[in-house]
Amino acid sequence: MSKSVVIVVGASSGLGEQFALQLDASLRKTDEIWLIARRKEKLVELSQKMRNNTRILAMDITNPGQLERLRDSLSDNDCKIRMLVNCAGYGVIGDFADLGCEEQMGMIRLNCEALTHVTHVCVPFMAKNSRIIQIASCAAFIPQPGFAIYAATKAYVESFSKALREELKEKKIYVTAVCPGPIDTPFFDIAEKTGKILAIKKATMVDAASVARKALKDSCAKKSTSVYSLPIQAVWVLTKLVPHGLVMPLMRAYKESQQDV
């Protein structure tokens, strides 16, 4: 008999950790929850809090060779994936020309390439009525001066998720793109090394547990997109109604006014 598994990528902290804990508390017919991240010690700490059987796969998902370990593990254990949650990612604040090339290319490798590769590895093992949750961002809604590459990577995740959802619909595999606003996680420990988060973003910051809870509810309801909190839902609607060419100069002006304070 096939082994039923849930895979959480980027499970060592923040939103990924919350998904793992909430899935652990709610799922009953799952043989194992697989936890993937680079930091093995953090995954071990997380697994000790969980009641379900866990499997720890400490790996760098930007390394294609290491992702072959995931494919081999799925095949060798005759797995059927019940849910895949792709949470790994990072952002760096600052103007494109002022930031180092490598750290910006790293965003593309992790936020886009690695997410795509993990998904490609997992889809052949997914069961009927399974779910894929891809973490995008409200940054996907509009290009963001001062956060250009990060926003572009998240626009990719949102677009990819919507297209993949349509492709997998006949197989009854349902894809949900999660587009939160700022979340109180270690994400900004990295992002703010090169610039400060805007005050308006701090004012709309929410906790990871709430975002994960709504995302799981929306995934269960087979929704294509999950957007948490009224302010971010308002931004979502606004960016659909107002041309981006009008909004971006205002965003840039606000950013510069904050820097002058």
Backbone torsions as a table, in degrees:
resi	resn	phi	psi	omega
1	MET	NA	139.2	180.0
2	SER	-64.9	150.1	177.3
3	LYS	-90.7	128.0	178.8
4	SER	-87.5	122.6	-176.8
5	VAL	-131.4	154.0	169.8
6	VAL	-117.4	137.1	-178.6
7	ILE	-118.7	125.6	175.7
8	VAL	-117.6	115.1	-179.8
9	VAL	-97.5	132.5	-174.8
10	GLY	81.2	37.4	-171.7
11	ALA	-84.9	-3.0	-170.6
12	SER	-75.2	-16.1	-178.8
13	SER	-164.5	173.3	170.9
14	GLY	56.4	-134.1	-175.3
15	LEU	-64.2	-39.9	179.0
16	GLY	-60.8	-42.2	177.7
17	GLU	-61.9	-41.5	179.5
18	GLN	-64.6	-40.8	176.5
19	PHE	-59.8	-45.0	-179.1
20	ALA	-60.7	-45.7	-177.9
21	LEU	-67.3	-41.2	-178.4
22	GLN	-72.0	-36.8	175.0
23	LEU	-66.1	-40.1	178.0
24	ASP	-59.8	-38.2	-177.8
25	ALA	-75.4	-25.4	-171.9
26	SER	-105.6	-26.9	-174.7
27	LEU	-82.4	140.8	-179.2
28	ARG	-118.9	-27.8	-174.4
29	LYS	-112.8	50.5	179.9
30	THR	-125.4	130.1	-178.6
31	ASP	-75.6	-39.8	-178.3
32	GLU	-149.6	148.7	167.8
33	ILE	-108.6	121.1	-178.4
34	TRP	-94.4	127.4	-177.5
35	LEU	-109.5	122.0	-176.2
36	ILE	-122.6	129.4	173.6
37	ALA	-173.0	173.4	179.1
38	ARG	-77.3	-35.3	-170.6
39	ARG	-88.8	98.0	-176.1
40	LYS	-60.4	-40.9	-176.7
41	GLU	-61.6	-35.8	177.8
42	LYS	-69.6	-37.0	177.8
43	LEU	-67.2	-38.2	177.2
44	VAL	-62.6	-44.7	178.2
45	GLU	-60.0	-42.5	179.5
46	LEU	-65.2	-45.5	-177.3
47	SER	-60.8	-30.4	-179.7
48	GLN	-71.1	-15.9	177.4
49	LYS	-90.4	-7.3	-169.7
50	MET	-103.8	146.7	-177.7
51	ARG	-91.0	-28.1	177.9
52	ASN	-74.3	157.9	171.9
53	ASN	-64.0	139.0	-179.7
54	THR	-124.5	157.0	171.8
55	ARG	-129.3	126.6	-177.9
56	ILE	-98.1	124.5	176.3
57	LEU	-122.0	91.8	179.4
58	ALA	-81.2	112.7	-176.4
59	MET	-157.0	158.9	172.1
60	ASP	-95.0	107.3	-173.7
61	ILE	-73.4	-7.3	173.4
62	THR	-80.7	-6.0	178.0
63	ASN	-96.7	107.8	-176.9
64	PRO	-56.5	-34.7	179.5
65	GLY	-62.6	-37.3	179.7
66	GLN	-71.2	-31.5	177.1
67	LEU	-68.7	-22.8	173.7
68	GLU	-65.7	-27.6	173.7
69	ARG	-60.9	-40.3	178.3
70	LEU	-63.9	-45.7	179.0
71	ARG	-60.5	-43.7	-179.6
72	ASP	-64.4	-40.8	179.8
73	SER	-64.2	-41.0	178.1
74	LEU	-64.1	-42.6	-179.3
75	SER	-69.7	-46.7	-176.6
76	ASP	-64.2	-29.7	-178.4
77	ASN	-98.0	8.4	179.3
78	ASP	48.9	57.3	-172.0
79	CYS	-89.6	147.6	165.4
80	LYS	-119.4	121.7	-176.3
81	ILE	-84.7	123.5	178.5
82	ARG	-85.5	-35.9	178.5
83	MET	-154.4	139.0	172.1
84	LEU	-117.8	126.2	177.4
85	VAL	-119.4	113.4	-179.3
86	ASN	-98.3	100.6	-177.0
87	CYS	-109.9	-13.7	-174.0
88	ALA	-65.6	136.5	178.0
89	GLY	170.7	163.4	173.7
90	TYR	-152.8	164.3	178.2
91	GLY	-135.9	155.9	177.4
92	VAL	-130.7	126.7	-178.8
93	ILE	-86.5	137.5	177.3
94	GLY	143.3	161.3	178.6
95	ASP	-70.1	144.7	-176.0
96	PHE	-52.5	-47.3	-175.4
97	ALA	-71.0	-19.4	-177.6
98	ASP	-91.9	-18.1	-177.5
99	LEU	-91.5	155.4	177.0
100	GLY	-66.1	145.5	-178.5
101	CYS	-65.4	-42.1	-173.6
102	GLU	-64.0	-41.7	-179.1
103	GLU	-68.2	-29.4	176.9
104	GLN	-76.8	-39.0	174.6
105	MET	-64.3	-32.4	176.7
106	GLY	-61.7	-37.6	175.7
107	MET	-60.3	-43.4	-179.7
108	ILE	-65.3	-42.5	-179.3
109	ARG	-62.6	-43.8	-177.0
110	LEU	-81.3	-51.5	-173.3
111	ASN	-70.1	-30.3	-176.5
112	CYS	-110.9	-62.8	-172.4
113	GLU	-64.0	-48.5	-176.7
114	ALA	-67.2	-42.1	176.9
115	LEU	-58.4	-43.0	179.2
116	THR	-64.1	-43.1	-178.2
117	HIS	-65.8	-44.8	177.9
118	VAL	-58.6	-45.4	-178.9
119	THR	-62.6	-41.7	179.9
120	HIS	-64.5	-37.3	177.0
121	VAL	-64.4	-40.3	-170.3
122	CYS	-84.0	-33.5	-173.1
123	VAL	-53.4	-43.0	-179.8
124	PRO	-62.0	-18.3	-178.5
125	PHE	-99.9	5.1	-174.3
126	MET	-84.7	139.2	-177.0
127	ALA	-85.6	165.3	173.4
128	LYS	-60.6	139.4	-178.2
129	ASN	66.3	23.7	175.5
130	SER	-85.2	171.3	-175.0
131	ARG	-129.7	147.2	169.5
132	ILE	-122.4	125.9	174.9
133	ILE	-114.2	120.0	179.9
134	GLN	-112.1	126.8	-179.2
135	ILE	-86.1	107.8	172.4
136	ALA	-97.0	-129.8	-178.0
137	SER	-178.1	158.6	171.5
138	CYS	-66.2	-15.8	174.0
139	ALA	-63.3	-17.3	178.0
140	ALA	-71.9	-17.3	-172.8
141	PHE	-73.3	-26.2	-174.9
142	ILE	-158.1	143.0	174.5
143	PRO	-57.1	141.6	-174.1
144	GLN	-124.2	103.4	173.3
145	PRO	-56.6	134.0	-177.3
146	GLY	88.0	-4.2	178.3
147	PHE	-150.3	35.0	-163.7
148	ALA	-62.3	-51.0	-175.3
149	ILE	-69.6	-42.2	178.6
150	TYR	-58.5	-49.5	-179.7
151	ALA	-60.3	-38.6	179.4
152	ALA	-65.5	-40.1	179.3
153	THR	-65.0	-36.2	-178.6
154	LYS	-76.2	-29.2	171.8
155	ALA	-63.7	-37.5	175.2
156	TYR	-61.1	-47.4	-178.1
157	VAL	-60.5	-43.5	-179.5
158	GLU	-64.3	-46.4	-179.1
159	SER	-64.3	-46.1	178.7
160	PHE	-59.2	-43.0	-178.0
161	SER	-63.3	-42.0	-179.8
162	LYS	-65.9	-42.4	179.1
163	ALA	-67.6	-42.8	179.2
164	LEU	-62.0	-38.4	178.4
165	ARG	-57.7	-43.8	-179.7
166	GLU	-66.8	-41.0	-179.3
167	GLU	-64.9	-34.3	-173.7
168	LEU	-95.6	-1.9	-174.6
169	LYS	-56.8	-42.6	-178.6
170	GLU	-66.2	-25.3	177.3
171	LYS	-85.0	0.3	-178.6
172	LYS	58.9	43.1	170.2
173	ILE	-112.3	122.6	-169.7
174	TYR	-110.9	129.1	-174.9
175	VAL	-110.6	132.4	177.3
176	THR	-124.9	126.5	173.3
177	ALA	-92.5	125.1	180.0
178	VAL	-98.1	124.1	-174.4
179	CYS	-124.0	74.3	-179.3
180	PRO	-81.5	164.8	167.3
181	GLY	-85.3	-158.4	179.7
182	PRO	-60.5	134.8	-179.6
183	ILE	-119.5	141.3	179.7
184	ASP	-76.5	83.2	-179.4
185	THR	-139.0	175.2	176.0
186	PRO	-65.5	-2.9	178.7
187	PHE	-50.2	-45.1	-174.8
188	PHE	-77.8	-12.1	171.9
189	ASP	-62.2	-35.1	176.5
190	ILE	-83.4	-48.5	-173.8
191	ALA	-59.4	-37.8	-173.8
192	GLU	-86.3	5.3	174.8
193	LYS	-66.5	-24.1	-176.7
194	THR	-117.1	0.0	-179.8
195	GLY	180.0	165.3	-177.0
196	LYS	-98.1	139.4	174.2
197	ILE	-65.8	140.4	-178.6
198	LEU	-67.0	149.8	-178.1
199	ALA	-58.8	-37.5	-179.0
200	ILE	-64.6	-31.8	177.7
201	LYS	-73.1	-38.0	176.3
202	LYS	-62.8	-35.4	-178.3
203	ALA	-68.9	-24.4	-179.1
204	THR	-103.8	11.5	-177.6
205	MET	-68.8	139.6	-177.5
206	VAL	-127.9	171.6	-179.6
207	ASP	-89.9	151.2	-175.1
208	ALA	-64.4	-35.3	-177.7
209	ALA	-60.1	-41.0	-179.0
210	SER	-67.4	-40.6	179.6
211	VAL	-64.6	-44.8	-179.9
212	ALA	-64.3	-40.5	-179.0
213	ARG	-61.5	-46.1	179.6
214	LYS	-68.5	-38.6	179.7
215	ALA	-61.5	-42.7	179.3
216	LEU	-66.6	-38.3	176.7
217	LYS	-64.1	-44.1	-179.9
218	ASP	-67.9	-36.6	176.5
219	SER	-64.0	-42.6	178.0
220	CYS	-60.6	-34.7	179.2
221	ALA	-83.0	3.2	178.1
222	LYS	64.8	32.2	178.7
223	LYS	-79.1	148.2	-178.7
224	SER	-78.7	-27.9	-175.6
225	THR	-138.4	142.2	175.8
226	SER	-123.8	118.7	-179.4
227	VAL	-125.3	116.2	-176.8
228	TYR	-94.7	142.1	172.4
229	SER	83.6	143.1	-178.4
230	LEU	-62.0	-42.5	179.4
231	PRO	-59.6	-41.6	-178.6
232	ILE	-73.0	-34.2	174.8
233	GLN	-64.3	-35.9	176.9
234	ALA	-66.2	-40.6	176.4
235	VAL	-62.0	-41.7	179.1
236	TRP	-56.2	-48.5	-179.6
237	VAL	-66.5	-44.1	-177.4
238	LEU	-59.3	-43.1	-177.4
239	THR	-71.2	-14.7	174.2
240	LYS	-85.2	-23.8	-174.6
241	LEU	-97.9	-34.5	-174.3
242	VAL	-102.9	132.0	179.5
243	PRO	-56.9	138.2	-179.2
244	HIS	-58.7	-32.6	-179.0
245	GLY	-63.1	-23.0	176.8
246	LEU	-86.9	-33.1	-174.3
247	VAL	-79.2	-40.4	-173.1
248	MET	-62.0	-42.1	176.8
249	PRO	-60.7	-34.2	177.4
250	LEU	-66.9	-40.6	177.5
251	MET	-62.5	-42.8	-179.2
252	ARG	-65.0	-42.5	-179.4
253	ALA	-65.1	-39.6	179.0
254	TYR	-65.6	-41.5	179.1
255	LYS	-59.9	-45.1	-178.9
256	GLU	-67.9	-33.9	178.1
257	SER	-67.3	-34.4	178.8
258	GLN	-69.0	-35.5	-179.3
259	GLN	-68.5	-27.3	-178.1
260	ASP	-81.2	-14.1	-176.7
261	VAL	-70.8	NA	NA
